[in-house]
Amino acid sequence: MIKGDKIRLKAKMGVFDNIGEICEVTDVNDGGVICFRFGNGRHLGCMSFDEYEKYFERVWTTSLFKFL
């Protein structure tokens, strides 16, 4: 996962309950903390990779598959 990737909320995470919302990854640090933007870019959040696996899924774009 890298900056600019898109992730989708798949399970309610506290008050963040807009299931299906697409978020943009803003940073992934060396410790594995994933930072992301949501709410039309108005809010920022950070989580561990374990939390990512529990609450989010990666959004794959068709253009990515052209290179595989």
C-alpha positions in Angstrom: 0.0 0.0 0.0 1.3 3.5 -0.9 0.3 7.1 -0.7 -2.7 7.8 -3.1 -4.2 4.3 -2.8 -7.9 4.1 -2.2 -9.5 2.0 0.6 -13.2 1.3 1.3 -14.8 1.1 4.8 -16.3 -2.4 5.1 -17.3 -2.5 8.8 -18.4 0.1 11.3 -15.4 1.6 13.1 -16.7 3.5 16.2 -18.6 6.7 15.0 -17.1 6.1 11.5 -20.1 4.2 10.2 -20.5 5.3 6.6 -19.9 1.8 5.2 -18.7 1.9 1.6 -17.0 5.3 1.9 -13.9 5.5 -0.2 -10.8 7.0 1.6 -7.4 8.0 0.2 -4.2 6.8 1.9 -2.1 9.9 2.7 0.9 8.1 4.3 2.2 4.7 5.3 5.1 5.0 7.7 7.9 2.6 8.5 6.1 1.3 11.6 3.1 0.2 9.4 0.8 3.0 10.5 -1.6 3.9 7.7 -2.9 7.5 7.5 -5.9 8.3 5.4 -8.3 11.1 4.4 -12.1 10.7 4.6 -15.3 12.8 4.7 -14.6 14.4 1.3 -11.0 15.2 2.4 -12.1 17.1 5.5 -11.0 14.5 8.1 -7.8 12.6 8.7 -7.3 9.3 10.5 -4.5 6.8 11.2 -4.6 3.1 12.0 -2.5 0.0 12.3 -2.4 -2.6 9.6 -4.4 -4.9 11.8 -7.2 -2.3 12.0 -7.0 -1.8 8.3 -7.6 -5.6 7.7 -10.5 -5.5 10.1 -12.3 -2.4 8.9 -11.2 -1.7 5.3 -10.6 -3.3 1.9 -8.4 -2.0 -0.9 -10.1 -0.5 -3.9 -8.4 -1.8 -7.1 -8.6 0.3 -10.2 -8.8 -1.2 -13.6 -5.8 0.8 -14.8 -3.6 -1.1 -12.2 -4.4 -4.4 -13.9 -3.0 -3.2 -17.2 0.5 -3.6 -15.7 0.0 -7.0 -14.1 
